[in-house]
């Protein structure tokens, strides 16, 4: 027989999971609950909120017990999720940037003297 332990954190995790799902759906479909169109100006904020909430909730849901340390870890996981794309884009830009010609410090422009 399986025992189920329900407490306040179970409810918080369930509600935040539903909110994260609705936020993700609003970003993907452009509609809130399939009824109202989401303004284009809201999409970046909704994307950031959904990304943070997803990492936050996954961390809480994966913990054996929710303590202050677990909540801090969940917040840090959410913040790390927000920086993931930025770090990836920065690495991509550095790897694919056109290499520049090294500076020539001897005063010559690479042209032959007349």
C-alpha positions in Angstrom: 0.0 0.0 0.0 1.3 3.5 -0.9 1.1 6.2 1.7 0.7 9.8 0.6 1.9 12.6 2.6 0.0 15.9 2.0 1.1 19.1 3.5 1.1 22.8 2.7 4.1 22.5 0.4 2.3 19.8 -1.6 -0.4 22.4 -2.3 2.1 25.1 -3.1 4.0 22.9 -5.5 0.7 21.8 -7.2 -0.6 25.4 -7.7 2.8 26.7 -8.9 3.0 23.8 -11.4 -0.4 24.7 -12.8 0.6 28.4 -13.0 3.8 27.4 -14.8 1.8 25.3 -17.2 -0.7 28.1 -18.0 2.2 30.5 -18.5 3.9 28.1 -20.9 0.7 27.6 -22.8 0.1 31.4 -23.0 3.6 31.9 -24.5 3.2 29.0 -27.0 -0.3 29.8 -28.2 -0.4 33.6 -27.6 -3.7 33.2 -25.7 -4.5 33.1 -22.0 -6.6 30.0 -21.2 -7.5 29.9 -24.9 -9.8 32.8 -24.5 -8.0 36.1 -24.4 -5.1 37.1 -26.6 -1.8 37.8 -24.8 -0.4 41.2 -25.7 3.0 40.9 -27.5 4.6 43.1 -24.9 3.8 40.5 -22.2 5.6 37.6 -23.9 9.2 38.3 -22.7 7.9 38.7 -19.1 5.8 35.5 -19.4 8.8 33.6 -20.8 11.0 34.7 -18.0 8.4 33.9 -15.4 7.7 30.5 -16.9 11.3 29.6 -17.1 12.0 30.6 -13.5 8.8 28.9 -12.2 9.6 25.6 -14.0 13.0 25.3 -12.5 11.8 26.5 -9.1 8.9 24.0 -8.9 11.0 21.1 -10.3 13.6 21.7 -7.5 10.9 21.8 -4.8 9.1 18.8 -6.2 12.3 16.7 -6.3 13.2 17.4 -2.7 12.5 14.8 0.0 11.4 17.6 2.4 11.0 21.3 1.9 13.2 23.4 4.2 14.6 26.9 4.1 17.7 25.4 2.3 15.5 23.7 -0.2 13.6 26.9 -1.0 17.0 28.7 -1.4 18.2 26.0 -3.8 14.9 26.3 -5.7 15.4 30.1 -6.1 19.0 29.6 -7.2 17.9 26.9 -9.7 15.3 29.4 -11.1 17.9 32.1 -11.4 20.3 29.7 -13.1 17.7 28.7 -15.6 17.3 32.3 -16.5 21.0 32.7 -17.2 21.3 29.4 -19.2 20.4 30.9 -22.6 22.5 34.0 -22.0 25.6 31.9 -21.3 24.9 29.7 -24.3 24.4 32.7 -26.6 27.6 34.3 -25.3 29.6 31.1 -25.9 28.2 30.8 -29.4 29.0 34.4 -30.2 32.6 34.0 -29.0 33.0 30.7 -31.0 31.6 32.0 -34.2 32.9 35.6 -34.2 35.1 36.5 -37.1 38.7 36.4 -35.9 40.3 39.8 -36.1 43.7 40.3 -37.5 46.3 40.7 -34.7 47.4 44.3 -34.0 50.7 45.2 -35.7 52.6 47.2 -33.1 55.7 48.0 -35.2 54.1 50.9 -37.0 53.9 49.2 -40.4 50.6 48.8 -42.1 51.6 45.6 -43.8 52.5 47.6 -47.0 55.8 47.6 -48.6 57.9 50.7 -48.4 58.4 52.6 -51.6 
